[in-house]
Amino acid sequence: MKTCPNCNEVNGDGRSECWKCHTPLKESDRYYKICPKCNEVYTMKATRCKVCDGDLKVCDSHMSTYDDNTSGGEKWQYVIAVLFPLIGIILGCIYLGRQDDNKGKNLLILSIILMIVYGILSSIFFFMALS
């Protein structure tokens, strides 16, 4: 019997993917779970992190980091937060709602600071234009 690395469902030996969640089934000893927030490592049966109560990600022992489909794609969010602070605040709130506290706090702080800086700069330019 093969155990699904994603949902821990038991599958037959002849199956190449989980019948429940359609995750490809491979050798079960290669997989473990890791918490992306605090980097704690757990067995495949664990569902939540005991340290921070966050969701666990499936990790292959041959991967250097966990696979959460965000590697390299996070920079655009910070660029948006710099250019449009209101959108940065909205993105920060979304990430806080998803319990991705680190990214959410960073986006919120950056956006609030930039709104203050933009307000100060626009006030300076406005008063310079009046004089």
C-alpha positions as CSV (number, residue, x, y, z in Angstrom):
1,M,0.0,0.0,0.0
2,K,1.1,3.5,-0.8
3,T,0.4,6.5,1.4
4,C,-0.3,9.9,-0.3
5,P,2.3,12.5,0.7
6,N,-0.3,15.3,0.5
7,C,-3.4,14.0,2.2
8,N,-2.1,10.7,3.9
9,E,-4.8,8.6,2.1
10,V,-3.9,5.0,1.6
11,N,-3.8,3.9,-2.0
12,G,-3.1,0.6,-3.7
13,D,0.4,-0.4,-4.8
14,G,-0.6,-0.2,-8.5
15,R,-1.7,3.4,-8.3
16,S,0.5,6.2,-9.7
17,E,-1.6,9.0,-8.2
18,C,-3.8,9.4,-5.2
19,W,-7.4,8.6,-5.8
20,K,-8.6,11.4,-3.5
21,C,-6.4,14.4,-4.3
22,H,-4.6,13.3,-7.5
23,T,-1.1,13.9,-6.1
24,P,1.5,11.7,-7.9
25,L,2.5,8.8,-5.7
26,K,6.2,8.1,-5.3
27,E,8.4,6.3,-2.8
28,S,7.0,7.3,0.6
29,D,10.3,7.3,2.4
30,R,11.4,10.3,0.3
31,Y,8.7,12.6,1.7
32,Y,8.3,14.5,4.9
33,K,6.5,17.7,5.9
34,I,8.0,21.0,6.9
35,C,6.5,24.2,8.3
36,P,7.3,27.1,6.0
37,K,7.1,29.6,8.9
38,C,9.4,28.1,11.5
39,N,11.1,25.4,9.4
40,E,10.2,22.6,11.8
41,V,10.3,19.1,10.1
42,Y,7.5,16.6,10.7
43,T,6.5,13.1,9.6
44,M,4.0,12.6,6.9
45,K,1.2,12.0,9.4
46,A,1.4,15.5,10.9
47,T,-1.1,18.0,9.7
48,R,-0.3,21.2,11.7
49,C,2.9,22.7,13.1
50,K,3.2,22.2,16.9
51,V,5.3,25.4,17.3
52,C,3.2,28.0,15.3
53,D,0.1,26.0,14.4
54,G,0.7,26.8,10.7
55,D,0.0,24.6,7.7
56,L,2.7,22.1,6.7
57,K,4.1,21.6,3.2
58,V,5.1,18.3,1.6
59,C,8.8,18.2,1.0
60,D,10.8,15.7,-1.1
61,S,14.1,14.7,0.4
62,H,15.9,15.6,-2.9
63,M,14.6,19.2,-2.8
64,S,16.7,21.8,-1.1
65,T,13.5,23.7,0.1
66,Y,9.9,23.1,0.4
67,D,7.7,23.5,-2.7
68,D,5.0,26.2,-2.2
69,N,5.0,27.6,-5.8
70,T,6.1,31.0,-4.7
71,S,9.9,30.9,-5.1
72,G,11.0,33.8,-7.3
73,G,7.5,35.2,-7.6
74,E,7.3,37.3,-4.4
75,K,9.2,40.4,-5.6
76,W,6.4,41.7,-7.7
77,Q,4.3,42.1,-4.6
78,Y,6.9,44.4,-3.0
79,V,7.2,46.4,-6.3
80,I,3.4,46.9,-6.3
81,A,3.5,47.9,-2.6
82,V,6.1,50.6,-3.4
83,L,4.2,51.9,-6.5
84,F,0.7,51.6,-5.1
85,P,0.7,51.5,-1.3
86,L,-3.0,51.0,-1.0
87,I,-2.7,47.8,-3.0
88,G,0.2,46.8,-0.8
89,I,-2.0,47.2,2.2
90,I,-4.7,45.0,0.6
91,L,-2.1,42.3,-0.3
92,G,-0.7,42.5,3.3
93,C,-4.2,41.9,4.7
94,I,-4.8,39.0,2.4
95,Y,-1.5,37.3,3.5
96,L,-2.4,37.9,7.2
97,G,-5.7,36.3,6.5
98,R,-3.9,33.3,5.0
99,Q,-1.8,33.1,8.2
100,D,1.4,34.0,6.3
101,D,2.2,36.5,9.0
102,N,5.8,37.4,8.0
103,K,5.0,38.4,4.4
104,G,1.7,40.1,5.4
105,K,3.4,42.2,8.1
106,N,6.3,43.2,5.7
107,L,3.8,44.3,3.0
108,L,1.7,46.3,5.5
109,I,4.7,48.1,7.1
110,L,6.2,48.9,3.7
111,S,2.9,50.3,2.4
112,I,2.1,52.4,5.5
113,I,5.6,53.9,5.6
114,L,5.4,54.7,1.9
115,M,2.0,56.3,2.2
116,I,3.5,58.6,4.9
117,V,6.5,59.4,2.8
118,Y,4.3,60.1,-0.3
119,G,2.1,62.3,1.9
120,I,5.1,64.3,3.2
121,L,6.6,64.7,-0.3
122,S,3.4,65.8,-1.9
123,S,2.9,68.3,0.9
124,I,6.4,69.7,0.3
125,F,5.8,70.0,-3.4
126,F,2.4,71.6,-2.9
127,F,3.8,74.3,-0.6
128,M,6.7,74.9,-2.9
129,A,4.3,75.4,-5.8
130,L,2.4,78.0,-3.8
131,S,5.4,80.1,-3.0
